Amino acid sequence: MSYAIHRRNSESIALVALFAALLAVMGLIPKIDLPLGVPITLQTLGVMLAGCLLGPWRGLQAMLLFMVAVAVGLPLLSGGRGGLGAFFAPTSGYLIGWTAAALVTGWIMAALPKSTPLRAAGSAFVASAVGGILVLHAFGIAGLVWIAKLPLEQAFWGDLVFVPGDLIKCGLTALVVHSIARALPDWRMGGVAR
């Protein structure tokens, strides 16, 4: 019994660290700078994948581990940024929102059907659209209003430029989930047994 619990805890720690590292690797992909002061990066794809594949709590833990690494100064954000200053930049709302986005994406993924690879993929698209777009963008807009001092309407309209790319990331998340569901049918999508 204790061996099984120890093994499960070891697997959880490894997956959390793996997804934090995946987010860091995605930060190596060059960003696309926009006049709003918030770049387009691939790292939000990692947030969506963490929620869908790890579930709410491990996805949240992966994001928190990544945030701690950034806060201590590791240049893990796209463009080689890191340090406490990243949490006080116009992008800070999006950065902080990664934690909530992974959590909500995981909750929704856990609640939706995953009995077949196709259903798992559809659930992943919905979960990542709600968590990775609606929740994340709400945090991002709040950050633009609070830190960048943009009027709410300007922040909202400026944020819309990210939606088409994020919908593509939702599609990519669904494809990855579909592939994993086919290759590893025992994978606990959303952190729960299928």
N, C-alpha and C positions, 0 to 999 in steps of 0.2 A: 504494500500500500504506500509506504513512504517513498519507495523508489519511484513509483508512478507519479506521485506529487512532485518529487524532486525533478524528474525528467520533464514534466509539464512546465514547471517553473523555468527550467533551463531553456526549453524551447521558446517560451514567451520572451525571456530576456534576449535570446538570440534574434528572434524576429523583430523585436523593438529596435535593437541596435542595427539590424540589417536595413530596416526601413528608414531610420535616421541617416544611415550612410547612403542609401539610395537617394534621399533628398539632397544630400551634400553633392553627390555625383551629378545630379540634375542641375545643380548650380554651376557646374562647369560649362554647360551649354551657354553660348553667348546670349545675352539679353537683348531685347529690342527696346531702346529708350523712347519714351513718348514725352510730349511737352507737359503733360500733367505731373511729371516727376515720379511716376510709377511705371516700371518697366514690364514688358511682357516676358515671362520666364516659363520654363518647363516645370518648375518646382511645384506648381499647383497640381500637376498630374500626380506627383508623388503623394500629395495630401489626399487626393481622391483614392488612390490605390491603397494607401494605409488604412483608410476607413473601411473600404470594401473588403480587403483581404485580412486585416487584423481584427476588425471589430472596433467598437467604440473605445474601450479602455486601453487596449494595446495600441490602437491608432493614436489616441491622445498621448500615451506615454512616449511613443516615437517622436511626436511633434515637440513634446516638452524636452526630451533629450536633445533634440536638434536646437531648440531655443536656448538651452543652457550653453551648448557649444558655441552658438553665435554670440551670446552675451559675454562669454569669457574672452572673446576676441578672435575666434577662429574664422577665417574668411570663407564661409560656406555659402553665403548668399550669392546669387547670380551677380557676376561682375566682381567677385572677390571681396564683397563687403562683409563686415562682421563687427562685433563690439556693441557696447550699449547704445551708441549713436544710432544704430539701425532701428532701435525701438522708439526713436524720437524724430524720425524722418517721415516724409509724406507717405511712405510705404508701410509705416508701422501698423496701421489698422489691418492691412492685409496679412502682415506677418503674424500679428497676434491672433488674427482670425483663423489661421491654419489650425490652431488647437481645437477651436469650436467646430470648424469645418470637418475635421477628421472624426470628431466625436459624433456629430449629427449624421455624417455619412455612414459611420459604423452602425449607429442605432437603426437607421432606416434600412440598411442592408440586412441587418439581423432580423428585421420584422417582415421583409418581403420574401416571396417564394424563391427557392433556389434548387428545386427538385431536379431540374435538368440544366445542362450548360446554357441553353438558350434562355431559360427563365432567370438563371443567375446573371447572365449578361444584361437582360432587360432590367432586372432589379438594380444592378450596378449602375446602369445609366441613370435611372431615376434617383438613386441614392446620391450619386456624385453630382447630379444637377441640383438637387436640393441643398446638400451640404457644401459642395464645392463651388456653387454659383450663388444661390440665394443667401446662404449664411455668410460665406466668405465675403461676398460683395457688400453685404450690410456692414460688416466690420470695416471693410476698406473705405466705404463712403463715410462712415463715422470718423475714421482716421483722417481722411481728407478734410473734413469739416473742422475737426478738433486741432490737428497738427498743422495742416497747410492753410487753415483759416479760409477755406473756400466756402462760398454759399452752398447750402444743401442742394439746390437745383443744379448748380454748376458741377458739383461733385457727382451727382446722380448721372447727369448726361455724359460727363467725362468717363465715368465708370463703364458705360455701355460699350465702349470700344473693346473691352475685354471679353464680352459675352460670346461672340462668334468663336474665338479661339478656345474659350473654356468649354463650349459645346463640343468642339472637336476633341478636347481632352476627355470629356465624358464618354465619347464614342470609343476613344482609345482604351479607357478604363474598362468599358464593357467588353472590348475585344480581348484584353488581357485576362479578365475574369472568365470569359468563355473558354479561353485556351487552358487556363489553370483548372477549371471545372472539368474539362475533358481529360486532361492529363493526370490530374490528381483528384479523383472523385471524392476522396475522404477529407479534402481541405475544408476547414470550418469557415466558410464565407461569412463575413460579418461577425466572426468570433463565436458562432454557435454551430452546433451539430446540424447537419443537413438531414 
